[in-house]
Amino acid sequence: MVNNMGSEVEVGFTCKPKVFDPNKPIMHFKTQIFICDGERCKQSSKHEDEATFLRELLKELNLHQGQNRIKISRTNCFGACRFRQVATVFENTKANGFIQNNNIWLKNTHKFDKNRWIELFTALKNNKNLDELDFEQIPMNEIS
Ligand code: FES
């Protein structure tokens, strides 16, 4: 099997190449979404493996590669379980990331159906400001 980076990988892995190159760069992404895979968020999720579901959806949309690639990463508990399921959005501002969508904390993503995820991914691709759209965000205290 060959992964998205063109590396032949060990059976059962997508990120364990058969030939290890410590200097091979990671794949470009415009946007990275961290999806909480902590116990409480995972229990609320519609999918056994939310990250895999989202990665497959990104392939359908051709946003798993290229200039506007959206990278999905699992994370453990954000310490914000009351807002579960939690997902955060970070933009690659060293490349072509859209700074207005940097550090967005989304709540209740377990309520998203496939179409809602498509809306989010499309908005990110098109650099729509999430602050101006109706995605519920987790409030954050001002620095005092
Ligand atoms: S388990 Fe997701 S924020 Fe705690």
Backbone and ligand atoms as CSV (ligand in chain L), in Angstrom:
chain,resi,resn,atom,element,x,y,z
A,1,MET,N,N,0.845,-1.190,0.000
A,1,MET,CA,C,0.000,0.000,0.000
A,1,MET,C,C,0.885,1.247,0.000
A,2,VAL,N,N,0.421,2.269,-0.723
A,2,VAL,CA,C,1.155,3.539,-0.805
A,2,VAL,C,C,0.293,4.618,-0.164
A,3,ASN,N,N,0.879,5.435,0.725
A,3,ASN,CA,C,0.096,6.482,1.389
A,3,ASN,C,C,0.034,7.753,0.544
A,4,ASN,N,N,-0.623,8.804,1.094
A,4,ASN,CA,C,-0.802,10.055,0.343
A,4,ASN,C,C,0.512,10.733,-0.032
A,5,MET,N,N,1.565,10.422,0.722
A,5,MET,CA,C,2.871,11.031,0.438
A,5,MET,C,C,3.662,10.230,-0.587
A,6,GLY,N,N,3.050,9.132,-1.064
A,6,GLY,CA,C,3.730,8.321,-2.059
A,6,GLY,C,C,4.707,7.321,-1.458
A,7,SER,N,N,4.635,7.127,-0.132
A,7,SER,CA,C,5.535,6.165,0.520
A,7,SER,C,C,4.849,4.815,0.637
A,8,GLU,N,N,5.593,3.784,0.329
A,8,GLU,CA,C,5.077,2.439,0.560
A,8,GLU,C,C,5.095,2.190,2.064
A,9,VAL,N,N,3.976,1.735,2.609
A,9,VAL,CA,C,3.869,1.602,4.066
A,9,VAL,C,C,3.673,0.148,4.480
A,10,GLU,N,N,4.012,-0.074,5.755
A,10,GLU,CA,C,3.820,-1.400,6.337
A,10,GLU,C,C,2.330,-1.732,6.368
A,11,VAL,N,N,2.007,-3.003,6.237
A,11,VAL,CA,C,0.618,-3.451,6.277
A,11,VAL,C,C,-0.014,-3.017,7.605
A,12,GLY,N,N,-1.214,-2.424,7.529
A,12,GLY,CA,C,-1.921,-2.002,8.740
A,12,GLY,C,C,-1.590,-0.592,9.185
A,13,PHE,N,N,-0.697,0.095,8.469
A,13,PHE,CA,C,-0.308,1.456,8.838
A,13,PHE,C,C,-0.502,2.396,7.647
A,14,THR,N,N,-0.748,3.674,7.950
A,14,THR,CA,C,-0.735,4.675,6.886
A,14,THR,C,C,0.449,5.615,7.049
A,15,CYS,N,N,1.126,5.518,8.190
A,15,CYS,CA,C,2.224,6.462,8.434
A,15,CYS,C,C,3.506,5.753,8.865
A,16,LYS,N,N,3.633,4.482,8.563
A,16,LYS,CA,C,4.866,3.761,8.895
A,16,LYS,C,C,5.478,3.249,7.592
A,17,PRO,N,N,6.370,4.076,7.015
A,17,PRO,CA,C,6.931,3.682,5.722
A,17,PRO,C,C,7.837,2.461,5.844
A,18,LYS,N,N,7.895,1.704,4.757
A,18,LYS,CA,C,8.793,0.549,4.734
A,18,LYS,C,C,10.241,1.000,4.733
A,19,VAL,N,N,10.483,2.120,4.040
A,19,VAL,CA,C,11.839,2.679,4.012
A,19,VAL,C,C,11.808,3.992,4.785
A,20,PHE,N,N,12.489,4.035,5.924
A,20,PHE,CA,C,12.445,5.191,6.823
A,20,PHE,C,C,13.423,6.269,6.382
A,21,ASP,N,N,12.910,7.484,6.170
A,21,ASP,CA,C,13.748,8.629,5.833
A,21,ASP,C,C,13.483,9.718,6.859
A,22,PRO,N,N,14.397,9.918,7.821
A,22,PRO,CA,C,14.152,10.889,8.899
A,22,PRO,C,C,14.073,12.327,8.414
A,23,ASN,N,N,14.508,12.583,7.202
A,23,ASN,CA,C,14.511,13.955,6.686
A,23,ASN,C,C,13.365,14.253,5.730
A,24,LYS,N,N,12.506,13.278,5.516
A,24,LYS,CA,C,11.389,13.509,4.596
A,24,LYS,C,C,10.414,14.492,5.244
A,25,PRO,N,N,10.044,15.563,4.540
A,25,PRO,CA,C,9.136,16.549,5.145
A,25,PRO,C,C,7.738,15.981,5.327
A,26,ILE,N,N,6.983,16.599,6.252
A,26,ILE,CA,C,5.574,16.238,6.369
A,26,ILE,C,C,4.827,16.892,5.218
A,27,MET,N,N,3.647,16.393,4.954
A,27,MET,CA,C,2.861,16.854,3.810
A,27,MET,C,C,2.256,18.232,4.105
A,28,HIS,N,N,2.305,19.121,3.138
A,28,HIS,CA,C,1.715,20.451,3.290
A,28,HIS,C,C,0.254,20.365,3.727
A,29,PHE,N,N,-0.139,21.272,4.587
A,29,PHE,CA,C,-1.579,21.464,4.856
A,29,PHE,C,C,-1.845,22.946,4.988
A,30,LYS,N,N,-3.029,23.365,4.587
A,30,LYS,CA,C,-3.453,24.755,4.789
A,30,LYS,C,C,-4.106,24.909,6.148
A,31,THR,N,N,-4.904,23.899,6.502
A,31,THR,CA,C,-5.686,23.953,7.735
A,31,THR,C,C,-5.511,22.638,8.483
A,32,GLN,N,N,-5.389,22.732,9.788
A,32,GLN,CA,C,-5.332,21.515,10.599
A,32,GLN,C,C,-6.486,21.542,11.588
A,33,ILE,N,N,-7.213,20.443,11.634
A,33,ILE,CA,C,-8.302,20.311,12.592
A,33,ILE,C,C,-7.919,19.220,13.583
A,34,PHE,N,N,-7.950,19.596,14.847
A,34,PHE,CA,C,-7.721,18.616,15.911
A,34,PHE,C,C,-9.086,18.173,16.413
A,35,ILE,N,N,-9.361,16.898,16.290
A,35,ILE,CA,C,-10.643,16.365,16.733
A,35,ILE,C,C,-10.408,15.605,18.039
A,36,CYS,N,N,-11.208,15.945,19.040
A,36,CYS,CA,C,-10.985,15.325,20.347
A,36,CYS,C,C,-11.400,13.858,20.319
A,37,ASP,N,N,-10.465,13.029,20.731
A,37,ASP,CA,C,-10.685,11.597,20.800
A,37,ASP,C,C,-10.619,11.149,22.262
A,38,GLY,N,N,-10.781,12.133,23.154
A,38,GLY,CA,C,-10.816,11.809,24.573
A,38,GLY,C,C,-12.081,11.033,24.912
A,39,GLU,N,N,-12.088,10.429,26.068
A,39,GLU,CA,C,-13.155,9.487,26.423
A,39,GLU,C,C,-14.557,10.083,26.281
A,40,ARG,N,N,-14.767,11.265,26.838
A,40,ARG,CA,C,-16.123,11.813,26.849
A,40,ARG,C,C,-16.553,12.287,25.454
A,41,CYS,N,N,-15.651,12.896,24.713
A,41,CYS,CA,C,-16.000,13.299,23.344
A,41,CYS,C,C,-16.240,12.077,22.466
A,42,LYS,N,N,-15.398,11.072,22.627
A,42,LYS,CA,C,-15.518,9.858,21.805
A,42,LYS,C,C,-16.874,9.195,22.022
A,43,GLN,N,N,-17.326,9.186,23.277
A,43,GLN,CA,C,-18.628,8.569,23.574
A,43,GLN,C,C,-19.782,9.306,22.902
A,44,SER,N,N,-19.621,10.606,22.703
A,44,SER,CA,C,-20.713,11.375,22.102
A,44,SER,C,C,-20.693,11.305,20.576
A,45,SER,N,N,-19.609,10.837,20.011
A,45,SER,CA,C,-19.446,10.833,18.555
A,45,SER,C,C,-20.395,9.850,17.871
A,46,LYS,N,N,-20.812,10.220,16.658
A,46,LYS,CA,C,-21.667,9.331,15.845
A,46,LYS,C,C,-20.858,8.161,15.278
A,47,HIS,N,N,-19.563,8.346,15.191
A,47,HIS,CA,C,-18.717,7.363,14.519
A,47,HIS,C,C,-17.757,6.702,15.493
A,48,GLU,N,N,-17.498,5.454,15.248
A,48,GLU,CA,C,-16.525,4.721,16.067
A,48,GLU,C,C,-15.163,5.409,16.018
A,49,ASP,N,N,-14.811,5.874,14.826
A,49,ASP,CA,C,-13.532,6.551,14.635
A,49,ASP,C,C,-13.780,7.821,13.819
A,50,GLU,N,N,-14.008,8.908,14.521
A,50,GLU,CA,C,-14.377,10.170,13.864
A,50,GLU,C,C,-13.271,10.650,12.914
A,51,ALA,N,N,-12.021,10.524,13.340
A,51,ALA,CA,C,-10.922,11.012,12.498
A,51,ALA,C,C,-10.898,10.281,11.151
A,52,THR,N,N,-11.096,8.977,11.180
A,52,THR,CA,C,-11.098,8.214,9.931
A,52,THR,C,C,-12.276,8.630,9.055
A,53,PHE,N,N,-13.444,8.820,9.678
A,53,PHE,CA,C,-14.613,9.289,8.919
A,53,PHE,C,C,-14.290,10.613,8.221
A,54,LEU,N,N,-13.687,11.548,8.952
A,54,LEU,CA,C,-13.397,12.870,8.380
A,54,LEU,C,C,-12.342,12.780,7.282
A,55,ARG,N,N,-11.352,11.932,7.480
A,55,ARG,CA,C,-10.317,11.771,6.437
A,55,ARG,C,C,-10.910,11.205,5.146
A,56,GLU,N,N,-11.817,10.262,5.287
A,56,GLU,CA,C,-12.470,9.696,4.095
A,56,GLU,C,C,-13.314,10.761,3.393
A,57,LEU,N,N,-13.994,11.579,4.186
A,57,LEU,CA,C,-14.813,12.661,3.615
A,57,LEU,C,C,-13.924,13.665,2.874
A,58,LEU,N,N,-12.790,13.979,3.444
A,58,LEU,CA,C,-11.863,14.904,2.776
A,58,LEU,C,C,-11.370,14.344,1.447
A,59,LYS,N,N,-11.207,13.024,1.384
A,59,LYS,CA,C,-10.820,12.416,0.103
A,59,LYS,C,C,-11.917,12.620,-0.930
A,60,GLU,N,N,-13.172,12.431,-0.514
A,60,GLU,CA,C,-14.295,12.645,-1.443
A,60,GLU,C,C,-14.280,14.067,-1.995
A,61,LEU,N,N,-13.862,15.007,-1.171
A,61,LEU,CA,C,-13.874,16.425,-1.544
A,61,LEU,C,C,-12.559,16.872,-2.175
A,62,ASN,N,N,-11.632,15.931,-2.285
A,62,ASN,CA,C,-10.286,16.225,-2.785
A,62,ASN,C,C,-9.585,17.320,-1.966
A,63,LEU,N,N,-9.851,17.320,-0.670
A,63,LEU,CA,C,-9.171,18.261,0.223
A,63,LEU,C,C,-8.171,17.533,1.117
A,64,HIS,N,N,-7.845,16.311,0.747
A,64,HIS,CA,C,-6.866,15.528,1.506
A,64,HIS,C,C,-5.453,15.750,0.991
A,65,GLN,N,N,-5.310,16.565,-0.039
A,65,GLN,CA,C,-4.023,16.831,-0.652
A,65,GLN,C,C,-4.083,18.190,-1.343
A,66,GLY,N,N,-2.951,18.679,-1.762
A,66,GLY,CA,C,-2.916,19.915,-2.533
A,66,GLY,C,C,-2.853,21.176,-1.674
A,67,GLN,N,N,-2.976,22.317,-2.356
A,67,GLN,CA,C,-2.825,23.633,-1.728
A,67,GLN,C,C,-3.742,23.850,-0.535
A,68,ASN,N,N,-4.965,23.358,-0.638
A,68,ASN,CA,C,-5.962,23.615,0.407
A,68,ASN,C,C,-6.180,22.418,1.326
A,69,ARG,N,N,-5.191,21.576,1.388
A,69,ARG,CA,C,-5.329,20.357,2.199
A,69,ARG,C,C,-5.747,20.670,3.641
A,70,ILE,N,N,-6.700,19.881,4.127
A,70,ILE,CA,C,-7.106,19.934,5.536
A,70,ILE,C,C,-6.593,18.668,6.192
A,71,LYS,N,N,-5.802,18.865,7.221
A,71,LYS,CA,C,-5.204,17.741,7.942
A,71,LYS,C,C,-6.017,17.492,9.210
A,72,ILE,N,N,-6.372,16.239,9.429
A,72,ILE,CA,C,-7.116,15.857,10.633
A,72,ILE,C,C,-6.157,15.160,11.590
A,73,SER,N,N,-6.145,15.627,12.816
A,73,SER,CA,C,-5.329,14.984,13.848
A,73,SER,C,C,-6.198,14.683,15.056
A,74,ARG,N,N,-6.022,13.502,15.593
A,74,ARG,CA,C,-6.723,13.152,16.836
A,74,ARG,C,C,-5.995,13.786,18.011
A,75,THR,N,N,-6.732,14.135,19.014
A,75,THR,CA,C,-6.085,14.596,20.226
A,75,THR,C,C,-6.801,14.007,21.437
A,76,ASN,N,N,-6.123,14.032,22.550
A,76,ASN,CA,C,-6.782,13.603,23.782
A,76,ASN,C,C,-7.555,14.779,24.362
A,77,CYS,N,N,-8.089,14.614,25.558
A,77,CYS,CA,C,-8.997,15.593,26.161
A,77,CYS,C,C,-8.414,17.009,26.159
A,78,PHE,N,N,-9.232,17.956,25.704
A,78,PHE,CA,C,-8.850,19.370,25.725
A,78,PHE,C,C,-9.155,20.010,27.085
A,79,GLY,N,N,-9.775,19.264,27.973
A,79,GLY,CA,C,-10.208,19.868,29.238
A,79,GLY,C,C,-11.413,20.760,29.050
A,80,ALA,N,N,-12.194,20.491,28.021
A,80,ALA,CA,C,-13.375,21.299,27.724
A,80,ALA,C,C,-14.557,20.369,27.428
A,81,CYS,N,N,-14.627,19.276,28.175
A,81,CYS,CA,C,-15.579,18.204,27.865
A,81,CYS,C,C,-17.035,18.677,27.852
A,82,ARG,N,N,-17.359,19.703,28.644
A,82,ARG,CA,C,-18.761,20.150,28.677
A,82,ARG,C,C,-19.215,20.691,27.333
A,83,PHE,N,N,-18.272,20.953,26.433
A,83,PHE,CA,C,-18.616,21.456,25.097
A,83,PHE,C,C,-18.529,20.358,24.036
A,84,ARG,N,N,-18.414,19.124,24.475
A,84,ARG,CA,C,-18.172,18.028,23.540
A,84,ARG,C,C,-19.288,17.912,22.513
A,85,GLN,N,N,-18.763,17.352,21.464
A,85,GLN,CA,C,-17.429,16.992,21.027
A,85,GLN,C,C,-16.694,18.254,20.557
A,86,VAL,N,N,-15.443,18.354,20.950
A,86,VAL,CA,C,-14.652,19.544,20.683
A,86,VAL,C,C,-13.729,19.306,19.490
A,87,ALA,N,N,-13.632,20.338,18.632
A,87,ALA,CA,C,-12.663,20.308,17.536
A,87,ALA,C,C,-12.046,21.696,17.428
A,88,THR,N,N,-10.754,21.766,17.183
A,88,THR,CA,C,-10.117,23.073,17.019
A,88,THR,C,C,-9.552,23.200,15.609
A,89,VAL,N,N,-9.524,24.442,15.151
A,89,VAL,CA,C,-9.067,24.737,13.794
A,89,VAL,C,C,-7.833,25.631,13.885
A,90,PHE,N,N,-6.779,25.230,13.223
A,90,PHE,CA,C,-5.573,26.055,13.140
A,90,PHE,C,C,-5.171,26.166,11.672
A,91,GLU,N,N,-4.750,27.344,11.306
A,91,GLU,CA,C,-4.355,27.600,9.925
A,91,GLU,C,C,-2.834,27.662,9.827
A,92,ASN,N,N,-2.331,27.164,8.737
A,92,ASN,CA,C,-0.896,27.192,8.496
A,92,ASN,C,C,-0.524,28.570,7.951
A,93,THR,N,N,-0.323,29.491,8.877
A,93,THR,CA,C,-0.058,30.874,8.459
A,93,THR,C,C,1.365,31.068,7.921
A,94,LYS,N,N,2.192,30.038,8.016
A,94,LYS,CA,C,3.519,30.113,7.376
A,94,LYS,C,C,3.416,29.812,5.885
A,95,ALA,N,N,2.274,29.245,5.504
A,95,ALA,CA,C,2.057,28.970,4.081
A,95,ALA,C,C,0.850,29.790,3.640
A,96,ASN,N,N,-0.204,29.141,3.216
A,96,ASN,CA,C,-1.354,29.879,2.681
A,96,ASN,C,C,-2.553,29.848,3.619
A,97,GLY,N,N,-2.311,29.669,4.917
A,97,GLY,CA,C,-3.410,29.636,5.884
A,97,GLY,C,C,-4.086,30.995,6.027
A,98,PHE,N,N,-5.349,30.965,6.403
A,98,PHE,CA,C,-6.190,32.176,6.515
A,98,PHE,C,C,-6.249,32.555,7.993
A,99,ILE,N,N,-5.549,33.622,8.355
A,99,ILE,CA,C,-5.285,33.914,9.763
A,99,ILE,C,C,-6.565,34.113,10.593
A,100,GLN,N,N,-7.629,34.610,9.961
A,100,GLN,CA,C,-8.867,34.835,10.722
A,100,GLN,C,C,-9.458,33.540,11.274
A,101,ASN,N,N,-9.120,32.409,10.653
A,101,ASN,CA,C,-9.665,31.133,11.139
A,101,ASN,C,C,-8.682,30.383,12.029
A,102,ASN,N,N,-7.688,31.102,12.505
A,102,ASN,CA,C,-6.713,30.448,13.371
A,102,ASN,C,C,-7.234,30.421,14.804
A,103,ASN,N,N,-7.038,29.287,15.471
A,103,ASN,CA,C,-7.429,29.128,16.875
A,103,ASN,C,C,-8.938,29.266,17.080
A,104,ILE,N,N,-9.683,28.567,16.273
A,104,ILE,CA,C,-11.140,28.498,16.425
A,104,ILE,C,C,-11.457,27.197,17.171
A,105,TRP,N,N,-12.235,27.314,18.233
A,105,TRP,CA,C,-12.632,26.144,19.019
A,105,TRP,C,C,-14.112,25.893,18.777
A,106,LEU,N,N,-14.402,24.776,18.143
A,106,LEU,CA,C,-15.789,24.448,17.817
A,106,LEU,C,C,-16.362,23.502,18.861
A,107,LYS,N,N,-17.616,23.716,19.200
A,107,LYS,CA,C,-18.265,22.808,20.156
A,107,LYS,C,C,-19.392,22.042,19.481
A,108,ASN,N,N,-19.803,20.980,20.148
A,108,ASN,CA,C,-20.936,20.165,19.682
A,108,ASN,C,C,-20.735,19.599,18.279
A,109,THR,N,N,-19.512,19.312,17.924
A,109,THR,CA,C,-19.302,18.771,16.574
A,109,THR,C,C,-19.866,17.349,16.439
A,110,HIS,N,N,-20.180,16.714,17.575
A,110,HIS,CA,C,-20.807,15.379,17.483
A,110,HIS,C,C,-22.199,15.476,16.858
A,111,LYS,N,N,-22.755,16.700,16.821
A,111,LYS,CA,C,-24.071,16.883,16.196
A,111,LYS,C,C,-23.971,17.089,14.688
A,112,PHE,N,N,-22.760,17.279,14.192
A,112,PHE,CA,C,-22.580,17.507,12.762
A,112,PHE,C,C,-22.907,16.234,11.980
A,113,ASP,N,N,-23.726,16.381,10.940
A,113,ASP,CA,C,-23.864,15.269,10.000
A,113,ASP,C,C,-22.870,15.505,8.855
A,114,LYS,N,N,-22.883,14.614,7.906
A,114,LYS,CA,C,-21.916,14.697,6.804
A,114,LYS,C,C,-21.993,16.062,6.103
A,115,ASN,N,N,-23.213,16.537,5.860
A,115,ASN,CA,C,-23.363,17.814,5.150
A,115,ASN,C,C,-22.806,18.993,5.943
A,116,ARG,N,N,-22.932,18.907,7.260
A,116,ARG,CA,C,-22.408,20.003,8.086
A,116,ARG,C,C,-20.883,20.026,8.039
A,117,TRP,N,N,-20.275,18.852,8.045
A,117,TRP,CA,C,-18.813,18.806,7.900
A,117,TRP,C,C,-18.403,19.344,6.538
A,118,ILE,N,N,-19.169,18.999,5.506
A,118,ILE,CA,C,-18.849,19.511,4.168
A,118,ILE,C,C,-18.935,21.045,4.169
A,119,GLU,N,N,-19.966,21.583,4.844
A,119,GLU,CA,C,-20.074,23.056,4.945
A,119,GLU,C,C,-18.834,23.647,5.596
A,120,LEU,N,N,-18.386,23.011,6.667
A,120,LEU,CA,C,-17.203,23.525,7.369
A,120,LEU,C,C,-15.963,23.443,6.477
A,121,PHE,N,N,-15.745,22.291,5.885
A,121,PHE,CA,C,-14.555,22.125,5.054
A,121,PHE,C,C,-14.572,23.098,3.863
A,122,THR,N,N,-15.738,23.290,3.277
A,122,THR,CA,C,-15.846,24.198,2.135
A,122,THR,C,C,-15.568,25.636,2.571
A,123,ALA,N,N,-16.085,26.012,3.736
A,123,ALA,CA,C,-15.831,27.365,4.251
A,123,ALA,C,C,-14.334,27.571,4.482
A,124,LEU,N,N,-13.673,26.552,5.028
A,124,LEU,CA,C,-12.231,26.666,5.279
A,124,LEU,C,C,-11.467,26.762,3.963
A,125,LYS,N,N,-11.843,25.939,3.028
A,125,LYS,CA,C,-11.171,25.978,1.715
A,125,LYS,C,C,-11.290,27.359,1.081
A,126,ASN,N,N,-12.484,27.941,1.193
A,126,ASN,CA,C,-12.759,29.221,0.539
A,126,ASN,C,C,-12.417,30.436,1.411
A,127,ASN,N,N,-11.748,30.192,2.542
A,127,ASN,CA,C,-11.357,31.282,3.442
A,127,ASN,C,C,-12.535,32.145,3.873
A,128,LYS,N,N,-13.646,31.491,4.166
A,128,LYS,CA,C,-14.773,32.204,4.786
A,128,LYS,C,C,-14.445,32.348,6.270
A,129,ASN,N,N,-14.713,33.509,6.799
A,129,ASN,CA,C,-14.417,33.762,8.206
A,129,ASN,C,C,-15.423,33.025,9.089
A,130,LEU,N,N,-14.948,32.036,9.853
A,130,LEU,CA,C,-15.872,31.229,10.670
A,130,LEU,C,C,-16.581,32.076,11.723
A,131,ASP,N,N,-15.972,33.176,12.130
A,131,ASP,CA,C,-16.632,34.067,13.102
A,131,ASP,C,C,-17.934,34.637,12.534
A,132,GLU,N,N,-18.052,34.653,11.232
A,132,GLU,CA,C,-19.240,35.233,10.587
A,132,GLU,C,C,-20.236,34.165,10.158
A,133,LEU,N,N,-19.924,32.907,10.439
A,133,LEU,CA,C,-20.819,31.807,10.077
A,133,LEU,C,C,-21.431,31.226,11.347
A,134,ASP,N,N,-22.376,30.315,11.183
A,134,ASP,CA,C,-23.140,29.856,12.351
A,134,ASP,C,C,-22.601,28.565,12.974
A,135,PHE,N,N,-21.293,28.451,13.007
A,135,PHE,CA,C,-20.696,27.315,13.719
A,135,PHE,C,C,-20.502,27.727,15.176
A,136,GLU,N,N,-21.021,26.906,16.087
A,136,GLU,CA,C,-20.931,27.237,17.502
A,136,GLU,C,C,-19.486,27.158,17.980
A,137,GLN,N,N,-19.038,28.226,18.625
A,137,GLN,CA,C,-17.671,28.262,19.144
A,137,GLN,C,C,-17.664,28.266,20.664
A,138,ILE,N,N,-16.594,27.736,21.198
A,138,ILE,CA,C,-16.415,27.719,22.649
A,138,ILE,C,C,-15.932,29.104,23.084
A,139,PRO,N,N,-16.639,29.709,24.031
A,139,PRO,CA,C,-16.177,31.021,24.509
A,139,PRO,C,C,-14.878,30.897,25.283
A,140,MET,N,N,-14.071,31.927,25.215
A,140,MET,CA,C,-12.776,31.917,25.907
A,140,MET,C,C,-12.635,33.208,26.706
A,141,ASN,N,N,-12.171,33.080,27.951
A,141,ASN,CA,C,-11.971,34.257,28.802
A,141,ASN,C,C,-10.948,35.201,28.193
A,142,GLU,N,N,-11.143,36.491,28.459
A,142,GLU,CA,C,-10.118,37.483,28.115
A,142,GLU,C,C,-8.944,37.296,29.079
A,143,ILE,N,N,-7.760,37.675,28.652
A,143,ILE,CA,C,-6.609,37.674,29.566
A,143,ILE,C,C,-6.820,38.805,30.566
A,144,SER,N,N,-6.631,38.511,31.852
A,144,SER,CA,C,-6.841,39.583,32.849
A,144,SER,C,C,-5.511,40.049,33.421
L,1,FES,S1,S,-12.861,14.386,26.214
L,1,FES,FE1,FE,-12.941,15.935,24.675
L,1,FES,S2,S,-12.622,17.790,25.749
L,1,FES,FE2,FE,-12.517,16.258,27.275
